Amino acid sequence: MSDFIPFILLLLVVSIGLGSLFKALGLPDVVGAIVAGILIGPAVFGIVTPTPELSAISLLALFFIILQIGIESSSDIFSRNIGFISGFAVTSFILPFMAMAAGSYFIFRLPYFEAISVALSVSIPSISITSVLLLRSGLIRIEDGQRLLGAVAMSDVI
């Protein structure tokens, strides 16, 4: 527990720094935060490793991000655009899932359950990342952003 606070501070400093750099380059700052996690985490330098405390903080942060998105969303946009949302969910999740599952099973000869696992990991869109990008770019305030959020939410439900 004594290493917990320095790791949090390190993550904050590096993610804010890279986020600012990415934003200056015209990219979303959330991408800088993701890159910071990859660099500092076990994938590259291994400075910070996952702990139950970090998991709890990330879940809490995700909760507040999704809560903020929900506050700024309106259900009438979702209901008016159910056709678009459904079509987007089918084309962005179901078709890639089926193609990847078939390719994994028939081309790469993976066992059935492994082929399904690979297909799921490749085809699942992330509502948390999409919602942050929509929020930070201001797209959440326009109808197209709301439609996209609804489509990704439906893909997650499927």
Wavefront OBJ file of the C-alpha trace (Angstrom):
o trace
v 0.000 0.000 0.000
v 2.927 2.370 0.606
v 3.865 2.299 -3.120
v 0.304 3.063 -4.170
v 0.386 6.897 -3.934
v 3.678 7.352 -5.871
v 2.375 5.073 -8.617
v -0.855 7.067 -8.873
v 1.114 10.319 -9.049
v 3.443 8.866 -11.691
v 0.490 7.684 -13.764
v -1.184 11.093 -13.478
v 1.926 13.067 -14.412
v 2.849 10.886 -17.387
v -0.724 10.573 -18.674
v -1.367 14.324 -18.389
v 1.975 15.049 -20.071
v 1.422 12.631 -22.938
v -2.212 13.730 -23.178
v -1.074 17.349 -23.617
v 1.497 16.285 -26.202
v -1.059 14.288 -28.171
v -3.562 17.157 -27.967
v -0.906 19.565 -29.297
v -0.400 17.146 -32.205
v -4.136 17.263 -32.944
v -4.939 13.873 -31.436
v -7.326 13.147 -28.557
v -5.645 13.488 -25.166
v -7.178 10.212 -24.044
v -4.879 8.448 -26.516
v -1.922 9.933 -24.633
v -3.310 8.520 -21.395
v -3.644 5.085 -22.991
v -0.072 5.256 -24.305
v 1.121 6.325 -20.826
v -0.522 3.247 -19.321
v 1.092 1.011 -21.909
v 4.534 2.543 -21.371
v 4.474 2.598 -17.570
v 2.533 -0.629 -17.155
v 3.752 -4.209 -17.457
v 3.675 -4.160 -21.291
v 6.820 -2.012 -21.713
v 8.683 -0.737 -18.649
v 6.776 -2.556 -15.898
v 7.041 0.330 -13.437
v 3.401 0.050 -12.361
v 1.673 -3.312 -12.143
v -2.054 -3.890 -11.778
v -3.277 -3.981 -8.188
v -6.730 -4.216 -6.637
v -6.449 -0.552 -5.599
v -5.680 0.597 -9.158
v -8.524 -1.522 -10.477
v -10.906 0.063 -7.998
v -9.806 3.568 -9.000
v -10.155 2.788 -12.706
v -13.650 1.389 -12.187
v -14.630 4.470 -10.219
v -13.223 6.769 -12.922
v -15.045 4.824 -15.635
v -18.254 5.071 -13.612
v -18.008 8.864 -13.476
v -17.168 9.124 -17.184
v -20.181 7.013 -18.130
v -22.343 8.933 -15.631
v -21.341 12.233 -17.232
v -22.123 10.841 -20.684
v -25.525 9.677 -19.432
v -26.285 13.102 -18.037
v -25.502 14.712 -21.386
v -27.438 12.129 -23.425
v -31.091 12.125 -24.312
v -33.150 9.016 -24.885
v -35.297 10.616 -27.599
v -32.242 10.767 -29.893
v -31.708 7.050 -29.297
v -35.348 6.163 -29.962
v -35.543 8.368 -33.096
v -32.425 6.734 -34.516
v -32.990 3.092 -33.613
v -32.560 2.042 -37.257
v -29.165 3.729 -37.562
v -28.082 2.446 -34.161
v -29.117 -1.123 -34.984
v -27.482 -1.024 -38.407
v -24.283 0.364 -36.941
v -24.238 -2.321 -34.254
v -24.678 -5.060 -36.864
v -22.023 -3.730 -39.230
v -19.500 -2.726 -36.582
v -19.802 -5.759 -34.310
v -21.738 -8.723 -35.644
v -20.239 -8.881 -39.157
v -16.599 -8.454 -38.000
v -17.236 -10.979 -35.222
v -18.587 -13.562 -37.661
v -15.759 -12.962 -40.146
v -13.059 -13.227 -37.471
v -14.630 -16.328 -35.904
v -14.834 -18.048 -39.292
v -11.286 -17.022 -40.213
v -9.887 -18.158 -36.873
v -11.643 -21.488 -37.084
v -11.301 -22.361 -40.775
v -8.087 -20.580 -41.818
v -5.999 -20.577 -38.630
v -7.466 -23.887 -37.391
v -8.047 -22.632 -33.857
v -10.342 -24.727 -31.671
v -13.946 -23.510 -31.602
v -13.867 -21.730 -28.221
v -10.494 -20.112 -28.952
v -11.797 -18.874 -32.319
v -14.811 -17.330 -30.573
v -12.558 -15.710 -27.947
v -10.277 -14.225 -30.600
v -13.275 -12.958 -32.564
v -14.777 -11.321 -29.472
v -11.532 -9.642 -28.470
v -11.043 -8.204 -31.955
v -14.606 -7.107 -32.676
v -15.862 -5.604 -29.409
v -16.005 -1.808 -29.557
v -15.214 -0.060 -26.299
v -17.938 2.213 -25.002
v -15.570 3.654 -22.418
v -13.016 4.854 -24.966
v -15.688 5.949 -27.448
v -17.542 7.892 -24.776
v -14.373 9.696 -23.657
v -13.530 10.592 -27.248
v -17.067 11.872 -27.861
v -17.026 13.856 -24.634
v -13.593 15.421 -25.142
v -14.257 16.314 -28.776
v -17.629 17.885 -27.975
v -19.418 15.480 -30.325
v -21.580 14.241 -27.448
v -23.542 17.509 -27.694
v -24.647 16.935 -31.284
v -27.076 14.373 -32.611
v -24.494 12.418 -34.624
v -22.370 11.978 -31.499
v -25.410 10.751 -29.586
v -26.226 8.333 -32.405
v -22.689 6.972 -32.371
v -22.797 6.571 -28.597
v -26.093 4.697 -28.880
v -24.666 2.398 -31.532
v -21.597 1.546 -29.446
v -23.801 1.005 -26.380
v -25.998 -1.389 -28.371
v -22.900 -3.229 -29.628
v -21.756 -3.639 -26.025
v -25.172 -4.986 -25.045
v -25.138 -7.462 -27.941
l 1 2 3 4 5 6 7 8 9 10 11 12 13 14 15 16 17 18 19 20 21 22 23 24 25 26 27 28 29 30 31 32 33 34 35 36 37 38 39 40 41 42 43 44 45 46 47 48 49 50 51 52 53 54 55 56 57 58 59 60 61 62 63 64 65 66 67 68 69 70 71 72 73 74 75 76 77 78 79 80 81 82 83 84 85 86 87 88 89 90 91 92 93 94 95 96 97 98 99 100 101 102 103 104 105 106 107 108 109 110 111 112 113 114 115 116 117 118 119 120 121 122 123 124 125 126 127 128 129 130 131 132 133 134 135 136 137 138 139 140 141 142 143 144 145 146 147 148 149 150 151 152 153 154 155 156 157 158
